[in-house]
Amino acid sequence: VQLQASGGGLVQAGGSLGLSCVASGNIRRPNDMSWYRRAPGRQRELIAKAGSEGVINYADFVKGRFTISRDVTRNTVDLQMNSLNPDDTARYYCNYWRHDQNSWGQGTLVTVSS
């Protein structure tokens, strides 16, 4: 499975940004599509996960600021990010996962200025 992410860029603190990821290739269900991020000097962390059957989970630090959404017919997963702060600066990665498949996108950089 190949993943292509788009969105990202530079935004001021308090602003919003949207990310989108489309999967292609040997997509099978059920599957999870998720967003992760890796900030400089920190480990990669899960932001949110959306299962193809409708289950959604968020990391605690999201605190209602981010919203993940999926379109299983188009094989896309989006992440809407609001109330961004400089701590959200990171490279954001899209992930597709099944028990027998695991694919990562190339990542898109989000920079939040203070």
N, C-alpha and C positions, 0 to 999 in steps of 0.2 A: 504494500500500500504506500502510495506517495502522498505527501501532505504539502500543500502550498499555503503559506500564511501571508496575509496582507494587513495593512494598517500600521499602527505604531508611528513613532515620530517624536517630535518635541512639543510639550504642552506645559503651560504654567500651572503652578500649584493651585488646586481648587478646580481645575478644568476636567474635561472628559475626553475620552478617546475610545474608539472601537477597533477591535481586532476581528479578523475573519480568517477562517481556515477551511479549505476544501480538500477532501480526500478523493483519491482515484486509485483504480487498480482492483485488486482482488478483495473487495469489501464484503465481509460476511457478518451476519447478525446471529446472536447479539454481539454488540461491541460497546466499548466506551470511547468517547472522544473527550479530551481534557485539555486544559491550559495549565502550563507550568511556567515558572520563571526562575531565572538565576541572576541575582544581583552581584555586583563585583565583590569578590571576597567571601561570598556566601554560597551555601549549597543550594542546589535546585529544590524548589518547593512546589507542591501542588496548589493551584489556585481554586480550580473547580473542575468537576467531572460531570458529564452528561451521558447517561446510558442510552442506547438506541431504543430501549423499552420504556424510557421516560423518567428513570430515576436520576435525580440531580443532587450533588453534594458540593458543599463549599468548605474551604478552609476557614478556620475561625477568624483569621486576620482580615478576611474580606469585609466582615461586619456590615453587610448590606450595601456596600459601595459598588460591587461588581455583580453583573448578571450574565450568566451563560445561557445560550440558547442553541438548539439544534434543529436542523431540518434534515431528517433521515432520508427524504426523497432526493434531496440535492447533495447529500453527504457533506454538509457543512456544519461547522460549529463556530459561533460568534461569542465574543466577550466584550460586553459593554462595561467600561470603567468610568466611574464618576468620583468626584471629590478626590482626585489624585493628589498625592503629596510626594516630596522628593524621595521618600523611602520606597516608593513604587518604581523607581528607576531600575530597570533590569532588561535582560533579553527574555522575551516571552516566546514560549515554545508550544506548539500544538502537538498532541499525542493521540495516536489511535492504538487501542489495545483490545486484544482478545487473549484467551489462554494460550493460543498458538500463533499469535501475531503481535508484533510490537513495533510501531513506526513513529519516527519523530520528524517534525518539520525542521526547516533550517533556522527558525527563530527570527523574531523581529524585535528591533530595539525600541524601547520606550524610555524617554528621558523626561523627567519632570523637574522643571526649574523652580527655584524658590522665589 
